[in-house]
Amino acid sequence: MAPALVLGVIVGILALYDNSFLASDSIQSLLEQSAILGLLALGQGFVVMTGRIDLSNAVLASFTAVLVAKLLPSQGPLAIGLVLGLSLAIGLLQGLVHVFAQVPSFIVTLGTLGVWTGLSLTTSKASTILVMQHYGAVSWIYARPYGIPLSFVLVLVLTLLLMSGMRWLRWGRRMRAVGLNERAAAFSGIRTSRVVLSAFALSALLSGIAGVFQIAELQSASADSSDALLLPAIASVVVGGTAIAGGVGGVGRTLLGAIIITVASVGFDIVGIPSSYQPIFYGLFVIVVITVTVDRTRVTSVA
């Protein structure tokens, strides 16, 4: 219940500070702001659940957004399917390098972070791409039918589906087993490599979806539009209660963590803290929470 209590405390403080914080328009805007971060946090959460980390998922969201913006005028809605398929393939590739080449996930995703950043810059020519043709294929994502933020509803539905998979499918139990003790899981007959590959594939796929959401929200894409969300996404996973060593955590709690981080970000703006100081908070927050919660009997570093 800790994440829910933290959210309640932050909302209560901000409501006392600014009476308009709990207005319906403010709540709708806040939920919309949490959608993209929620998608990145969910993907990151699966990788962290296995005891790994993905440093490239926010940059990959920027890259996929650029690709969608470039392809939409000529391909229409087909561009979305093509980019999401490419995102899935990228995740599998990163997972294959990590699993079969035995390269730590930190190194693999740090390297691909540079690759996707470079490809984003070259593809966009370091400029913002405005989407005019076939924008209707994605604009509906940020509609508000009857005052309901559709973007957050879509993320919530996706979260519920992933929660069901983690709870009722053997895949979910195996993912937790790999995170808790990968050697024991392998000895019990679990094909751990497949589980790890699925985590990286999901992370990349959700990054691709986040890129589509970005186009829907901004009607444009740039090479670094989502890059700043890496630390907030990791912070969302940690504050949601997922252990950085893996094996412990939940999909729903990760989304709740993303909402907490979004509310905190809005709170910074309300009290007048410049956005340039916010990465300092996220970085210190991740260090402090991991220092307090890490199980030192299991790991000494993150793979």
Secondary structure, 3 states (H helix, E strand, C coil): CHHHHHHHHHHHHHHHHCHHHHCHHHHHHHHHHHHHHHHHHHHHHHHHHCCCCCCCHHHHHHHHHHHHHHHHHHHCCHHHHHHHHHHHHHHHHHHHHHHHCCCCHHHHHHHHHHHHHHHHHHHHCCCCEECCCCCHHHHHHHCCHHHCCHHHHHHHHHHHHHHHHHHHCHHHHHHHHHHHCHHHHHHCCCCHHHHHHHHHHHHHHHHHHHHHHHHHHHCEECCCCCHHHHHHHHHHHHHCCCCCCCCCCCHHHHHHHHHHHHHHHHHHHHHCCCHHHHHHHHHHHHHHHHHHHCCCCCCCCCC
